[in-house]
Amino acid sequence: MGGGDFRMSHGNDSMDGSAGPMPAVVATTGDSVAESHSSAVKLVLLGLIICISLVGNLVVSLLVLRNRALHKAPYYFLLDLCLADTIRSAICFPFVLVSIKHGSAWTYSVLSCKVVAFMAVLFCFHAAFMLFCISVTRYMAIAHHRFYSKRMTFWTCVGVVCMVWTLSVAMAFPPVFDVGTYKFIREEDQCIFEHRYFKANDTLGFMLMLAVLILATHIVYMKLLLFEYKHRKMKPVQMVPAISQNWTFHGPGATGQAAANWIAGFGRGPMPPTLLGIRQNLHNQNRRLLGMEEFKAEKQLGRMFYVITLLFLVLWSPYIVACYWRVFVKACTIPHRYLSTTVWMSFAQAGVNPIVCFFLNKDLKKGLLSHLPACCRTKPHLPHEPYCVM
């Protein structure tokens, strides 16, 4: 009896002892399953972002290059934005995919990590600088159209693009020489600028420059909006009475009847003035005033670029907040889920520009539809009543 009691008690002790590590094993297995599931979701999302960005930006770039009607200043800047997002998606994002596939680890050399981090920062500042320059040109196109139409030539656009790339390189290149500034951040699955406490490195200067650029861009758009609101009511055309001399009706108020009477032989004198509403001196390419159709086109472009700028702010702001959090709070701990969400939102910014362009730009939409198969095109609406063009 006593031996039986000992064996039973020993068996119970062994069972109690084996029950101890079981929850740890289950927890470890659960964590690995959750981590693998999270990695799979990240791979799918980033692969989708890469596909949308590459296809969309390349399609917009080809449409701008092939259509001569789009060889204008705003579309040159849009082409530069699309090409930059294409390069970012083709070079930087695949390294993120590889790091996620290897369990959030960098499997390449330190130098390659610095190069990838430099390019990531370069494209971020390039987008910020370019959007600011676009906002200035949009304001000039509406408020100072004479100067804009005369000065914004192809070579001026080339100069602006070169200036933007130069400033972007100037902002992104100095950290290459700093020890440990560009490194792989495991929580973000990418090589990027290491944001530390503001007394440790020059993170604060970089973040302040980016914030100032974004703020200045929106200030210019607000100024443009106020200008359009102030000039929304145009004065009507003042009809000046015509002066009649033998049925010729000379003067600013002459109408089509004057020309008809003169051709029919009623009255004598010089040919009546040009009919009201017909633009004179069509050969003059330097237009002095902004016509209604031109104003609508410039306003449409301004709306499209402002939506692109607003989406840049929305998609990058959470990550910028996390960076400022690291800068001003010493030894802070950012929630992993929040940080992952902000990083993936900044990745998604590379693919939203083509979507905005096709939704808000009629010229790009028409160019895209013209290259689609006949079965996918929408039939144009015919007018209800026939008309002829004189």
Secondary structure, DSSP 8 states (H G I E B T S, - for coil): -HHHHHHHHHHHHHHHHHHTTHHHHHHHHHHHHHHHHHHHHHHHHHHHHHHHHHHHHHHHHHHHHH-GGG-SHHHHHHHHHHHHHHHIIIIIHHHHHHHHHTTS---S-HHHHHHHHHHHHHHHHHHHHHHHHHHHHHHHHHHSHHHHHHH--HHHHHHHHHHHHHHHHHHHSGGGGSTTSEEEETTTTEEEE----TTTSSHHHHHHHHHHHHHHHHHHHHHHHHHHHHT-S---------B-STT--BSTT--HHHHHHHHHT-S-SS-----TT--S-TT--S-SS--HHHHHHHHHHHHHHHHHHHHHHHHHHHHHHHHHHHHHSTT----HHHHHHHHHHHHHHHHHHHHHHHHH-HHHHHHHHHTS-GGGS------SS-----
